[in-house]
Amino acid sequence: MIRRLQLLRNIGLFDSVAAGGTIDLAPLTLIYAENGRGKSTLAAIVRSLATGDPIPIAERRRLASVHPPHVVLDCDGGPPAAIFQNNAWTRTVPNMAVFDDVFVDRNVYSGLVVAAEHRQNLHELILGAQAVTLSRQQEEAIKQIEGHNSELRARAAAIPVEARGPLTVEQFCMLPTRADIDEAIQEVERRLEAARQQDPIREAPAFDRLLLSELDVAAVVQVLAEDLPALDAA
């Protein structure tokens, strides 16, 4: 149990309260005050001490305070006292429970947050055994539909986006089945490879032009006109 509230600083409405450190708390202690006096802040401090969660205190830090919240409680397990400083407790007292609106909201539907299904249930009033049976059948059908939709979403997510391209999931699933799909894929891959091999040919430079030297045609004709006797005479 908590024996004394030695220090409450920079948290909620408590700027710097140390006077309560001299007040002994009994096993049964009644704290009463008007609204907006800090009762919920005390409950948040106790919850944080029990769970070790700093959020109930950190979210109530005073806006105008320069320093972070600082709490010192004389409680079971000490001395030393349990100190909350630098967003952490030096130790916790786990054998405590706080029954407030936060507890009710976490464990019992209290209406603090009204979801769509809650509003729907407010308008459902079924009378008669047959109507109740039909309502339960409807609920079972809704559960089956929700399970079916979840499975559809999971299967749709399993189709890679690059595999279906610009098609939607419905359009992709409606594509006709082809028995020769493997051969068709191989043919497209061959065509693609052939197209890739044409690129080096298209990009190759043209052949250099060959310039041949001029021939003395008359001299060539004269040489070809010579016969063996003439060459022998020469």
C-alpha positions as CSV (number, residue, x, y, z in Angstrom):
1,M,0.0,0.0,0.0
2,I,0.9,3.7,-0.3
3,R,1.7,5.2,3.1
4,R,2.5,8.8,2.2
5,L,2.5,11.1,-0.9
6,Q,5.8,12.7,-0.3
7,L,6.1,14.7,-3.5
8,L,3.9,15.5,-6.6
9,R,5.6,17.9,-9.0
10,N,4.8,19.0,-12.6
11,I,2.0,16.5,-13.1
12,G,-1.6,17.4,-13.8
13,L,-2.8,20.1,-11.4
14,F,0.0,19.5,-9.1
15,D,2.7,22.1,-9.6
16,S,4.8,21.2,-6.5
17,V,3.0,19.5,-3.7
18,A,5.0,18.3,-0.7
19,A,2.7,19.1,2.2
20,G,0.9,15.7,1.7
21,G,4.1,13.9,2.8
22,T,3.1,14.4,6.4
23,I,-0.3,12.8,6.0
24,D,-0.4,9.1,6.7
25,L,-2.7,7.0,4.5
26,A,-4.6,4.2,6.0
27,P,-5.5,0.9,4.3
28,L,-8.9,2.5,3.6
29,T,-8.5,6.2,2.7
30,L,-11.2,8.4,1.1
31,I,-10.1,11.1,-1.2
32,Y,-12.9,13.5,-2.3
33,A,-12.9,16.8,-4.1
34,E,-14.7,18.7,-6.8
35,N,-14.2,17.9,-10.5
36,G,-10.9,18.9,-11.9
37,R,-9.0,18.8,-8.6
38,G,-6.6,16.0,-9.5
39,K,-8.4,12.7,-8.4
40,S,-7.9,11.2,-11.9
41,T,-4.2,12.3,-11.8
42,L,-3.8,10.4,-8.5
43,A,-5.3,7.3,-10.1
44,A,-3.0,7.6,-13.0
45,I,0.0,7.9,-10.7
46,V,-1.1,4.7,-8.8
47,R,-1.6,2.9,-12.1
48,S,1.8,3.8,-13.3
49,L,3.4,2.7,-10.0
50,A,1.6,-0.7,-10.3
51,T,2.5,-1.4,-13.9
52,G,5.7,0.5,-14.3
53,D,4.2,2.2,-17.4
54,P,5.4,5.9,-17.6
55,I,2.7,6.9,-20.0
56,P,-0.1,7.6,-17.4
57,I,2.2,10.2,-15.8
58,A,4.0,11.5,-18.9
59,E,0.8,12.3,-20.7
60,R,-0.3,14.5,-17.7
61,R,2.9,16.6,-17.7
62,R,2.1,20.3,-17.0
63,L,2.3,22.3,-20.2
64,A,4.0,25.3,-18.5
65,S,6.5,23.2,-16.6
66,V,10.2,23.4,-17.4
67,H,11.1,20.2,-15.7
68,P,9.5,16.7,-16.3
69,P,7.2,15.1,-13.7
70,H,8.7,14.0,-10.4
71,V,6.8,11.8,-7.9
72,V,8.0,10.4,-4.6
73,L,5.8,7.9,-2.8
74,D,6.4,6.1,0.5
75,C,4.9,2.7,-0.1
76,D,5.4,-1.0,0.5
77,G,8.8,-2.4,-0.3
78,G,10.7,0.6,1.2
79,P,12.6,2.4,2.3
80,P,13.7,3.8,0.0
81,A,10.6,5.4,-1.4
82,A,9.4,4.7,-4.9
83,I,10.6,7.6,-7.1
84,F,9.4,8.5,-10.6
85,Q,12.0,10.7,-12.3
86,N,13.4,10.9,-15.9
87,N,10.3,9.1,-17.1
88,A,10.9,5.9,-15.1
89,W,10.2,4.4,-11.6
90,T,13.0,3.3,-9.3
91,R,10.7,0.4,-8.4
92,T,7.1,-0.7,-8.7
93,V,4.4,-2.0,-6.5
94,P,2.6,-4.5,-8.7
95,N,0.1,-5.8,-6.2
96,M,-2.3,-2.9,-6.8
97,A,-5.3,-2.4,-9.1
98,V,-7.0,0.9,-10.0
99,F,-10.8,0.6,-10.7
100,D,-11.6,3.8,-12.6
101,D,-13.0,4.8,-15.9
102,V,-9.8,3.6,-17.7
103,F,-10.2,0.1,-16.1
104,V,-13.9,0.0,-17.1
105,D,-13.0,1.1,-20.7
106,R,-10.3,-1.6,-21.0
107,N,-12.3,-4.4,-19.5
108,V,-16.0,-3.5,-19.9
109,Y,-17.7,-1.7,-22.8
110,S,-18.7,1.6,-21.2
111,G,-19.5,3.6,-24.3
112,L,-16.5,5.9,-24.1
113,V,-15.7,4.8,-27.7
114,V,-18.7,3.8,-29.8
115,A,-17.8,1.7,-32.9
116,A,-20.1,0.9,-35.8
117,E,-21.0,-2.5,-34.5
118,H,-21.9,-1.1,-31.1
119,R,-24.4,1.3,-32.7
120,Q,-25.8,-1.6,-34.7
121,N,-26.3,-3.7,-31.6
122,L,-28.2,-0.9,-29.9
123,H,-30.9,-1.2,-32.6
124,E,-31.1,-5.0,-32.6
125,L,-34.0,-6.4,-30.6
126,I,-35.0,-10.0,-31.5
127,L,-38.2,-11.5,-30.2
128,G,-39.3,-15.1,-30.5
129,A,-37.4,-18.4,-30.9
130,Q,-37.7,-18.5,-34.7
131,A,-36.5,-14.9,-35.0
132,V,-33.6,-15.6,-32.6
133,T,-32.6,-18.6,-34.7
134,L,-32.7,-16.6,-37.9
135,S,-30.6,-13.9,-36.3
136,R,-28.0,-16.4,-35.3
137,Q,-28.0,-17.9,-38.8
138,Q,-27.5,-14.4,-40.1
139,E,-24.6,-13.8,-37.8
140,E,-23.0,-17.1,-38.8
141,A,-23.4,-16.1,-42.5
142,I,-21.8,-12.7,-41.8
143,K,-18.8,-14.4,-40.1
144,Q,-18.4,-16.8,-43.1
145,I,-18.5,-13.8,-45.5
146,E,-16.0,-12.0,-43.5
147,G,-13.7,-15.0,-43.4
148,H,-14.2,-15.5,-47.2
149,N,-13.3,-11.8,-47.8
150,S,-10.2,-12.1,-45.6
151,E,-9.1,-15.2,-47.6
152,L,-9.7,-13.3,-50.9
153,R,-7.6,-10.3,-49.7
154,A,-4.8,-12.7,-48.6
155,R,-4.8,-14.5,-52.0
156,A,-5.0,-11.2,-53.9
157,A,-1.9,-9.9,-51.9
158,A,-0.1,-13.1,-52.9
159,I,-0.2,-12.1,-56.6
160,P,2.9,-10.0,-57.4
161,V,2.0,-6.6,-58.9
162,E,4.7,-7.1,-61.6
163,A,3.0,-10.4,-62.6
164,R,-0.4,-9.0,-63.3
165,G,0.9,-5.7,-64.8
166,P,-1.8,-3.2,-65.5
167,L,-4.6,-5.7,-64.8
168,T,-6.6,-5.6,-61.7
169,V,-6.8,-8.7,-59.5
170,E,-10.2,-9.6,-60.9
171,Q,-9.1,-9.2,-64.5
172,F,-5.9,-11.2,-63.8
173,C,-8.0,-14.1,-62.3
174,M,-10.4,-14.0,-65.3
175,L,-7.6,-14.7,-67.9
176,P,-8.3,-17.9,-69.8
177,T,-6.3,-21.0,-68.9
178,R,-3.7,-22.0,-71.6
179,A,-2.4,-25.5,-71.8
180,D,0.6,-24.4,-73.8
181,I,1.6,-21.6,-71.4
182,D,5.1,-23.0,-70.9
183,E,5.8,-23.2,-74.7
184,A,4.3,-19.8,-75.2
185,I,6.6,-18.3,-72.6
186,Q,9.6,-20.0,-74.1
187,E,8.7,-18.6,-77.6
188,V,8.3,-15.1,-76.3
189,E,11.6,-15.4,-74.5
190,R,13.3,-16.6,-77.7
191,R,11.8,-13.6,-79.6
192,L,12.9,-11.3,-76.9
193,E,16.5,-12.7,-77.0
194,A,16.5,-12.4,-80.8
195,A,15.4,-8.8,-80.6
196,R,18.2,-8.1,-78.1
197,Q,20.8,-9.6,-80.4
198,Q,19.7,-7.3,-83.2
199,D,20.6,-4.3,-81.3
200,P,24.4,-4.7,-81.6
201,I,24.0,-5.1,-85.4
202,R,21.9,-1.9,-85.6
203,E,24.3,0.0,-83.5
204,A,27.5,-1.3,-85.4
205,P,29.3,1.4,-87.5
206,A,29.3,1.2,-91.3
207,F,32.3,-0.3,-93.2
208,D,35.1,2.1,-94.2
209,R,35.2,2.8,-97.9
210,L,38.1,1.2,-99.8
211,L,40.0,3.4,-102.3
212,L,41.7,1.4,-105.0
213,S,44.7,2.8,-106.9
214,E,44.2,3.6,-110.7
215,L,45.3,0.9,-113.2
216,D,47.2,1.5,-116.4
217,V,44.8,-0.4,-118.6
218,A,46.8,0.1,-121.8
219,A,49.9,-1.4,-120.2
220,V,47.9,-4.3,-118.9
221,V,46.4,-4.9,-122.4
222,Q,49.9,-4.8,-123.9
223,V,51.3,-7.3,-121.5
224,L,48.3,-9.6,-122.1
225,A,48.8,-9.3,-125.9
226,E,52.4,-10.6,-125.8
227,D,52.8,-14.3,-126.9
228,L,55.6,-16.7,-126.3
229,P,57.6,-16.2,-129.5
230,A,57.6,-12.4,-128.9
231,L,58.8,-12.9,-125.4
232,D,61.5,-15.3,-126.6
233,A,62.7,-12.8,-129.1
234,A,62.9,-10.1,-126.5
